[in-house]
Amino acid sequence: MSSGVGAIRVLAPAPAPVRMPSRSARPRLRLVGPDERGLPDEFVCAPALPATRLTRRGRLAITIMAVTAVVTLALLPMDPVGAADPEIGHATTVSAGQTLSEVAAVQLPSLPIPDAVARIQLANGMSTLRVHAGQSLLIPAMP
């Protein structure tokens, strides 16, 4: 006999997953108030002060003061150290074929030639050793 009725399947609900405690189960952290700490009062922190906020006007004032200070320092006249004008003793004229070293040796014989040349260059505002015949040179006075 053939049965025309199909077999009925009964479906059982799936079992719920079981939570297993972890190996490192720790108690949950909670906030503790100052009276629960069990510490002396000297270790309890005072409440923080509210943060100071700078307004746009305050930032502008600080910026203006900083720029003013920088400009003032930049514009202060700076006196170079040891750059006093040498006292002039007399003047001399360069002869034909004469070099600055020869003029220095004749005019400032008590000084070594490099020092004498440097003093003559400083007194005359010269940046080179070049002189020409007929040029008038100021000779610094010796102290």
Z-matrix of the N, CA and C atoms (Angstrom, degrees):
N
C 1 1.393
C 2 1.492 1 110.49
N 3 1.222 2 110.12 1 137.42
C 4 1.443 3 113.12 2 -178.38
C 5 1.510 4 107.42 3 -103.55
N 6 1.264 5 113.92 4 134.72
C 7 1.456 6 116.16 5 -177.65
C 8 1.507 7 108.20 6 -100.02
N 9 1.280 8 116.74 7 132.60
C 10 1.435 9 122.47 8 -178.93
C 11 1.509 10 111.94 9 -91.98
N 12 1.266 11 115.54 10 -2.29
C 13 1.469 12 119.00 11 -179.40
C 14 1.525 13 106.69 12 -95.31
N 15 1.298 14 114.17 13 129.44
C 16 1.454 15 118.70 14 -179.17
C 17 1.514 16 111.73 15 -78.95
N 18 1.266 17 114.43 16 159.80
C 19 1.464 18 119.52 17 178.45
C 20 1.513 19 109.71 18 -74.61
N 21 1.271 20 116.64 19 141.20
C 22 1.457 21 122.30 20 179.89
C 23 1.522 22 108.21 21 -100.25
N 24 1.284 23 111.65 22 131.43
C 25 1.475 24 116.97 23 177.89
C 26 1.505 25 108.95 24 -102.79
N 27 1.271 26 114.77 25 136.61
C 28 1.452 27 119.67 26 177.52
C 29 1.526 28 107.35 27 -103.18
N 30 1.319 29 115.26 28 122.60
C 31 1.466 30 119.73 29 -179.72
C 32 1.511 31 108.78 30 -98.98
N 33 1.283 32 116.23 31 127.07
C 34 1.458 33 121.44 32 177.22
C 35 1.522 34 108.24 33 -94.16
N 36 1.346 35 117.34 34 144.62
C 37 1.471 36 118.14 35 178.29
C 38 1.524 37 110.37 36 -64.35
N 39 1.335 38 114.81 37 147.26
C 40 1.464 39 120.10 38 -179.29
C 41 1.523 40 108.99 39 -68.83
N 42 1.300 41 116.98 40 141.41
C 43 1.461 42 118.62 41 179.87
C 44 1.527 43 111.20 42 -66.01
N 45 1.328 44 118.73 43 141.91
C 46 1.470 45 124.02 44 178.25
C 47 1.526 46 108.95 45 -70.03
N 48 1.343 47 116.29 46 142.31
C 49 1.469 48 118.19 47 178.87
C 50 1.521 49 110.62 48 -64.61
N 51 1.270 50 115.32 49 142.33
C 52 1.460 51 121.47 50 -178.82
C 53 1.521 52 107.69 51 -96.04
N 54 1.325 53 117.05 52 128.63
C 55 1.477 54 120.99 53 177.72
C 56 1.502 55 108.80 54 -85.09
N 57 1.298 56 114.16 55 123.98
C 58 1.454 57 120.20 56 178.07
C 59 1.526 58 107.54 57 -99.73
N 60 1.295 59 117.90 58 136.01
C 61 1.470 60 118.85 59 177.66
C 62 1.533 61 109.72 60 -65.12
N 63 1.353 62 115.94 61 139.30
C 64 1.464 63 119.07 62 179.93
C 65 1.517 64 109.39 63 -75.85
N 66 1.312 65 114.00 64 162.50
C 67 1.466 66 118.79 65 -179.01
C 68 1.523 67 111.93 66 -67.10
N 69 1.336 68 115.76 67 -36.33
C 70 1.466 69 119.05 68 -176.08
C 71 1.522 70 110.74 69 -101.69
N 72 1.283 71 117.02 70 46.07
C 73 1.459 72 119.95 71 179.99
C 74 1.526 73 108.62 72 -67.82
N 75 1.337 74 115.13 73 120.57
C 76 1.458 75 120.87 74 179.18
C 77 1.515 76 108.46 75 -117.78
N 78 1.296 77 116.29 76 153.86
C 79 1.464 78 117.03 77 176.08
C 80 1.529 79 109.88 78 -67.42
N 81 1.282 80 116.67 79 148.99
C 82 1.461 81 122.02 80 -178.87
C 83 1.532 82 109.83 81 -70.93
N 84 1.340 83 116.12 82 146.04
C 85 1.458 84 121.46 83 179.35
C 86 1.524 85 109.66 84 -77.54
N 87 1.310 86 116.13 85 147.23
C 88 1.450 87 120.44 86 176.14
C 89 1.524 88 108.80 87 -140.53
N 90 1.325 89 116.44 88 154.73
C 91 1.458 90 121.65 89 179.23
C 92 1.519 91 109.59 90 -74.20
N 93 1.311 92 115.59 91 139.76
C 94 1.450 93 121.76 92 -178.19
C 95 1.521 94 107.73 93 -117.64
N 96 1.294 95 116.73 94 131.20
C 97 1.456 96 121.44 95 178.70
C 98 1.520 97 111.29 96 -78.01
N 99 1.368 98 118.29 97 167.61
C 100 1.463 99 121.09 98 -177.80
C 101 1.526 100 112.58 99 -62.54
N 102 1.308 101 117.68 100 -31.33
C 103 1.464 102 118.89 101 -178.89
C 104 1.527 103 112.25 102 -78.60
N 105 1.325 104 118.94 103 -15.08
C 106 1.451 105 122.18 104 -179.62
C 107 1.529 106 113.09 105 -94.54
N 108 1.280 107 117.05 106 -6.44
C 109 1.466 108 120.09 107 -173.54
C 110 1.514 109 113.11 108 -70.04
N 111 1.260 110 118.03 109 -32.34
C 112 1.448 111 120.37 110 -178.11
C 113 1.518 112 112.29 111 76.99
N 114 1.338 113 117.42 112 18.08
C 115 1.461 114 121.91 113 178.51
C 116 1.515 115 108.89 114 -102.39
N 117 1.325 116 116.49 115 154.07
C 118 1.469 117 118.58 116 173.93
C 119 1.524 118 109.81 117 -63.45
N 120 1.315 119 116.61 118 157.64
C 121 1.462 120 121.54 119 -177.34
C 122 1.518 121 113.16 120 -61.05
N 123 1.315 122 117.63 121 -26.06
C 124 1.468 123 119.34 122 -178.12
C 125 1.522 124 111.84 123 -69.36
N 126 1.351 125 117.46 124 -20.02
C 127 1.452 126 119.96 125 179.72
C 128 1.524 127 112.66 126 -94.21
N 129 1.306 128 117.26 127 -8.55
C 130 1.454 129 120.93 128 -179.39
C 131 1.525 130 107.67 129 -83.22
N 132 1.332 131 115.96 130 127.76
C 133 1.466 132 121.25 131 -178.03
C 134 1.521 133 110.50 132 -76.19
N 135 1.317 134 114.18 133 144.01
C 136 1.452 135 119.56 134 175.54
C 137 1.521 136 108.02 135 -75.80
N 138 1.308 137 117.81 136 154.27
C 139 1.462 138 119.49 137 178.22
C 140 1.527 139 110.07 138 -62.39
N 141 1.325 140 117.01 139 143.71
C 142 1.463 141 122.20 140 -177.80
C 143 1.522 142 110.50 141 -68.07
N 144 1.319 143 115.22 142 145.04
C 145 1.458 144 120.45 143 176.50
C 146 1.526 145 108.73 144 -75.08
N 147 1.290 146 118.00 145 150.81
C 148 1.471 147 118.82 146 178.32
C 149 1.532 148 110.02 147 -64.84
N 150 1.313 149 116.67 148 143.80
C 151 1.464 150 121.65 149 -178.21
C 152 1.524 151 110.04 150 -67.45
N 153 1.328 152 116.23 151 140.55
C 154 1.454 153 121.37 152 177.48
C 155 1.517 154 108.27 153 -83.06
N 156 1.312 155 116.64 154 129.44
C 157 1.460 156 120.66 155 179.86
C 158 1.508 157 109.29 156 -109.65
N 159 1.314 158 114.95 157 136.23
C 160 1.452 159 121.05 158 -179.35
C 161 1.528 160 109.03 159 -92.12
N 162 1.307 161 116.13 160 128.61
C 163 1.459 162 120.27 161 179.69
C 164 1.522 163 109.46 162 -81.57
N 165 1.309 164 115.76 163 171.49
C 166 1.467 165 120.79 164 178.09
C 167 1.527 166 110.19 165 -61.31
N 168 1.330 167 116.82 166 -40.07
C 169 1.459 168 120.80 167 179.24
C 170 1.528 169 111.11 168 -65.31
N 171 1.333 170 117.25 169 -38.22
C 172 1.461 171 120.99 170 178.16
C 173 1.522 172 111.96 171 -66.38
N 174 1.341 173 116.93 172 -43.33
C 175 1.467 174 120.38 173 176.99
C 176 1.519 175 110.84 174 -62.04
N 177 1.328 176 116.83 175 -40.36
C 178 1.462 177 120.96 176 178.52
C 179 1.522 178 110.79 177 -63.41
N 180 1.329 179 117.41 178 -42.47
C 181 1.472 180 120.75 179 179.57
C 182 1.530 181 110.76 180 -63.39
N 183 1.319 182 117.39 181 -42.88
C 184 1.473 183 120.21 182 179.49
C 185 1.523 184 110.56 183 -65.19
N 186 1.325 185 117.06 184 -41.12
C 187 1.465 186 120.85 185 179.05
C 188 1.527 187 110.97 186 -63.25
N 189 1.315 188 117.47 187 -43.37
C 190 1.468 189 120.92 188 179.89
C 191 1.527 190 110.36 189 -63.78
N 192 1.333 191 117.63 190 -41.97
C 193 1.468 192 119.52 191 178.71
C 194 1.527 193 111.34 192 -64.14
N 195 1.323 194 117.44 193 -40.46
C 196 1.468 195 120.54 194 -179.76
C 197 1.522 196 111.02 195 -65.88
N 198 1.328 197 117.53 196 -43.82
C 199 1.470 198 120.71 197 179.47
C 200 1.526 199 109.88 198 -65.17
N 201 1.316 200 117.60 199 -40.49
C 202 1.466 201 120.71 200 178.53
C 203 1.527 202 110.95 201 -61.80
N 204 1.317 203 116.91 202 -41.99
C 205 1.466 204 120.12 203 179.44
C 206 1.527 205 111.00 204 -64.31
N 207 1.327 206 117.53 205 -42.79
C 208 1.464 207 120.69 206 -179.60
C 209 1.527 208 111.01 207 -65.30
N 210 1.324 209 117.05 208 -43.96
C 211 1.475 210 120.43 209 179.72
C 212 1.519 211 110.78 210 -65.10
N 213 1.328 212 117.14 211 -40.65
C 214 1.468 213 120.50 212 179.22
C 215 1.522 214 110.90 213 -62.21
N 216 1.326 215 116.81 214 -44.71
C 217 1.463 216 119.36 215 179.05
C 218 1.523 217 112.22 216 -66.24
N 219 1.329 218 117.21 217 -33.19
C 220 1.457 219 120.61 218 -179.46
C 221 1.526 220 111.44 219 -72.92
N 222 1.312 221 117.01 220 -30.57
C 223 1.460 222 119.88 221 -176.18
C 224 1.520 223 114.32 222 -92.85
N 225 1.322 224 118.18 223 -3.17
C 226 1.461 225 120.00 224 178.09
C 227 1.522 226 109.32 225 -63.07
N 228 1.302 227 116.88 226 134.10
C 229 1.468 228 117.65 227 177.88
C 230 1.528 229 110.04 228 -68.71
N 231 1.315 230 114.25 229 128.32
C 232 1.458 231 119.12 230 179.79
C 233 1.521 232 109.08 231 -103.76
N 234 1.309 233 115.92 232 124.92
C 235 1.452 234 120.64 233 177.22
C 236 1.521 235 108.76 234 -90.45
N 237 1.337 236 117.81 235 121.52
C 238 1.455 237 118.58 236 177.06
C 239 1.521 238 110.66 237 -66.43
N 240 1.305 239 116.20 238 138.99
C 241 1.450 240 121.74 239 -177.60
C 242 1.521 241 109.29 240 -77.61
N 243 1.298 242 116.99 241 129.67
C 244 1.464 243 121.89 242 175.28
C 245 1.512 244 114.25 243 71.84
N 246 1.323 245 119.13 244 20.37
C 247 1.451 246 120.34 245 -179.10
C 248 1.532 247 111.08 246 -106.10
N 249 1.297 248 116.49 247 35.56
C 250 1.464 249 120.12 248 178.85
C 251 1.530 250 109.14 249 -69.61
N 252 1.317 251 115.40 250 144.98
C 253 1.460 252 119.59 251 178.74
C 254 1.525 253 109.74 252 -65.88
N 255 1.341 254 116.18 253 132.28
C 256 1.470 255 118.68 254 179.54
C 257 1.524 256 110.43 255 -70.62
N 258 1.315 257 115.63 256 148.08
C 259 1.463 258 120.03 257 176.34
C 260 1.525 259 108.23 258 -76.05
N 261 1.304 260 114.74 259 134.19
C 262 1.464 261 120.19 260 -177.47
C 263 1.530 262 108.99 261 -91.30
N 264 1.332 263 114.73 262 127.17
C 265 1.468 264 119.91 263 179.32
C 266 1.530 265 111.63 264 -87.20
N 267 1.314 266 115.92 265 -48.33
C 268 1.454 267 121.25 266 179.10
C 269 1.523 268 109.40 267 -165.16
N 270 1.338 269 116.46 268 -178.69
C 271 1.460 270 121.80 269 179.08
C 272 1.519 271 108.34 270 -121.95
N 273 1.313 272 116.64 271 154.55
C 274 1.463 273 122.37 272 177.11
C 275 1.518 274 108.74 273 -139.96
N 276 1.316 275 115.87 274 158.86
C 277 1.465 276 121.40 275 179.37
C 278 1.514 277 108.91 276 -110.93
N 279 1.323 278 116.53 277 135.49
C 280 1.460 279 122.13 278 -178.49
C 281 1.527 280 108.72 279 -75.05
N 282 1.342 281 116.25 280 130.76
C 283 1.463 282 121.98 281 176.94
C 284 1.525 283 109.49 282 -84.93
N 285 1.330 284 116.04 283 165.37
C 286 1.464 285 121.17 284 178.86
C 287 1.530 286 109.37 285 -63.76
N 288 1.364 287 117.40 286 131.62
C 289 1.459 288 122.70 287 178.14
C 290 1.517 289 114.25 288 81.45
N 291 1.296 290 118.58 289 0.53
C 292 1.456 291 121.67 290 -177.83
C 293 1.542 292 109.55 291 -88.07
N 294 1.331 293 116.57 292 139.80
C 295 1.467 294 121.49 293 177.97
C 296 1.530 295 109.57 294 -101.28
N 297 1.307 296 115.04 295 168.62
C 298 1.458 297 119.69 296 179.04
C 299 1.529 298 110.49 297 -65.86
N 300 1.323 299 117.57 298 -34.98
C 301 1.462 300 120.80 299 177.48
C 302 1.518 301 111.35 300 -63.78
N 303 1.336 302 116.77 301 -39.04
C 304 1.475 303 120.11 302 178.46
C 305 1.523 304 110.87 303 -67.82
N 306 1.341 305 116.64 304 -40.41
C 307 1.471 306 120.10 305 177.33
C 308 1.524 307 109.03 306 -61.97
N 309 1.329 308 117.39 307 -43.25
C 310 1.466 309 121.36 308 -179.14
C 311 1.522 310 111.05 309 -64.42
N 312 1.337 311 117.46 310 -40.48
C 313 1.466 312 120.80 311 -179.66
C 314 1.526 313 111.13 312 -65.73
N 315 1.325 314 117.64 313 -37.01
C 316 1.473 315 121.26 314 -178.67
C 317 1.526 316 110.98 315 -78.03
N 318 1.346 317 117.06 316 -43.59
C 319 1.464 318 120.71 317 -172.21
C 320 1.535 319 113.22 318 -82.53
N 321 1.335 320 117.93 319 -30.54
C 322 1.472 321 121.30 320 -179.10
C 323 1.528 322 109.11 321 -128.27
N 324 1.331 323 117.16 322 69.39
C 325 1.468 324 119.86 323 -173.46
C 326 1.537 325 113.71 324 -69.92
N 327 1.326 326 118.18 325 -19.53
C 328 1.459 327 119.64 326 -177.30
C 329 1.532 328 113.11 327 -80.17
N 330 1.326 329 117.59 328 -10.87
C 331 1.459 330 121.67 329 -178.92
C 332 1.524 331 110.62 330 -104.46
N 333 1.340 332 117.37 331 152.36
C 334 1.460 333 119.00 332 170.32
C 335 1.533 334 108.93 333 -61.22
N 336 1.304 335 117.88 334 149.06
C 337 1.471 336 121.59 335 -173.32
C 338 1.537 337 111.85 336 -58.57
N 339 1.345 338 120.72 337 -44.51
C 340 1.476 339 117.85 338 179.59
C 341 1.539 340 113.09 339 -60.77
N 342 1.321 341 117.23 340 -37.65
C 343 1.466 342 120.30 341 177.86
C 344 1.530 343 111.31 342 -68.42
N 345 1.316 344 116.51 343 -41.30
C 346 1.464 345 120.35 344 179.45
C 347 1.524 346 110.76 345 -64.75
N 348 1.335 347 116.96 346 -41.24
C 349 1.472 348 120.59 347 178.00
C 350 1.522 349 109.98 348 -62.36
N 351 1.341 350 116.87 349 -44.25
C 352 1.467 351 120.57 350 -179.57
C 353 1.530 352 111.09 351 -61.97
N 354 1.309 353 117.72 352 -40.41
C 355 1.478 354 120.53 353 179.37
C 356 1.523 355 111.46 354 -66.60
N 357 1.319 356 117.07 355 -39.58
C 358 1.473 357 119.81 356 178.29
C 359 1.529 358 109.80 357 -66.84
N 360 1.334 359 117.21 358 -41.67
C 361 1.465 360 120.02 359 177.63
C 362 1.529 361 111.02 360 -61.40
N 363 1.312 362 117.54 361 -42.75
C 364 1.458 363 121.92 362 179.43
C 365 1.525 364 111.23 363 -64.33
N 366 1.326 365 117.48 364 -42.86
C 367 1.468 366 121.21 365 -178.77
C 368 1.524 367 111.35 366 -65.92
N 369 1.342 368 117.60 367 -30.48
C 370 1.457 369 121.20 368 -176.52
C 371 1.535 370 112.85 369 -103.36
N 372 1.333 371 117.60 370 0.30
C 373 1.465 372 120.35 371 179.64
C 374 1.515 373 112.58 372 66.02
N 375 1.324 374 116.81 373 36.49
C 376 1.465 375 121.61 374 -176.98
C 377 1.533 376 109.62 375 -93.15
N 378 1.351 377 115.83 376 143.46
C 379 1.462 378 119.92 377 176.30
C 380 1.531 379 111.32 378 -109.73
N 381 1.338 380 117.37 379 -6.79
C 382 1.466 381 120.80 380 179.03
C 383 1.528 382 109.52 381 -128.46
N 384 1.343 383 115.22 382 173.57
C 385 1.467 384 121.04 383 177.52
C 386 1.528 385 111.37 384 -92.43
N 387 1.303 386 117.41 385 0.37
C 388 1.449 387 121.90 386 -173.52
C 389 1.534 388 111.65 387 -77.55
N 390 1.331 389 116.64 388 128.00
C 391 1.471 390 123.43 389 174.32
C 392 1.526 391 107.59 390 -131.09
N 393 1.309 392 116.86 391 161.16
C 394 1.469 393 119.73 392 177.52
C 395 1.524 394 109.53 393 -132.02
N 396 1.315 395 115.17 394 158.68
C 397 1.475 396 121.63 395 -177.25
C 398 1.526 397 109.40 396 -59.80
N 399 1.328 398 115.09 397 135.01
C 400 1.459 399 121.17 398 178.87
C 401 1.515 400 113.65 399 90.74
N 402 1.341 401 117.51 400 -8.40
C 403 1.468 402 120.60 401 179.46
C 404 1.505 403 109.47 402 -70.56
N 405 1.317 404 117.00 403 136.58
C 406 1.456 405 122.80 404 177.78
C 407 1.524 406 108.57 405 -93.22
N 408 1.333 407 117.04 406 126.71
C 409 1.454 408 123.02 407 178.95
C 410 1.515 409 110.86 408 -116.13
N 411 1.350 410 116.00 409 137.11
C 412 1.448 411 120.14 410 174.84
C 413 1.531 412 107.54 411 -85.93
N 414 1.313 413 115.61 412 133.82
C 415 1.472 414 121.25 413 -179.01
C 416 1.532 415 106.75 414 -108.03
N 417 1.346 416 117.03 415 124.20
C 418 1.471 417 119.43 416 -178.77
C 419 1.520 418 111.12 417 -69.36
N 420 1.336 419 115.04 418 149.53
C 421 1.464 420 120.87 419 178.00
C 422 1.512 421 109.31 420 -73.73
N 423 1.292 422 118.02 421 145.25
C 424 1.468 423 123.15 422 177.23
C 425 1.533 424 108.63 423 -86.75
N 426 1.330 425 117.96 424 136.94
C 427 1.474 426 119.86 425 179.49
C 428 1.509 427 112.40 426 -70.62
